[in-house]
């Protein structure tokens, strides 16, 4: 879903509607609770700003978590034969309830020089204020799927790593060995990942560390990482 608007709707003093474009897109148009929605914001301009500001996505309608994906991207592109400078921002949005998620219009404000000087102060250039709003975007959020007795993890990709430092592990009675479990979930922040409860067989003592949670982001979204280290000490020989 894309909302693309030319500048000039709130200020008719621009030379042309093609001088400034604000594009806001959100994919997918329908998703389930806690799934990842990617919101891309692009400002295409042929103007030089003295100062400028752009609001961030502010979802409403349902509770949602917003994460910015990395730093702003700056590049150039051609559209309809015209060269534009582009500022691109990407966000991941995670709705926590079903219903209609509404992304309110984003507001861009800037000051530009009108190319004229004050005749009483030739060093003081005259400026104009410009404003631009994007269109509202509405996303359909479906309830979570039925997962009786299981955790709901709407991940794009899910991996579980099991590291014993030595494979196969060699354990000695009375000596600790470290087992590291790592859960990686593409499209889910680490805060949504469930704690890993591992059953320990008889003949072992277990000393788990506090779970470590971290998020990694790129233009495709968020990857949540949950890592659990456990020190295991055998108390008797055997299998």
Beta strands, then each sheet from edge to edge (+ up, - down):
strand 1: 2-6
strand 2: 20-27
strand 3: 30-32
strand 4: 36-45
strand 5: 49-54
strand 6: 59-60
strand 7: 64-68
strand 8: 73-79
strand 9: 82-95
strand 10: 99-103
strand 11: 107-118
strand 12: 121-133
strand 13: 137-142
strand 14: 157-163
strand 15: 176-186
strand 16: 204-208
strand 17: 212-218
strand 18: 221-234
sheet 1: 1+ 2- 4+ 9- 7+
sheet 2: 1+ 2- 4+ 9- 8+
sheet 3: 3+ 13+ 10- 6+
sheet 4: 5+ 11- 12+
sheet 5: 14+ 15- 18+ 16-
sheet 6: 14+ 15- 18+ 17-
end
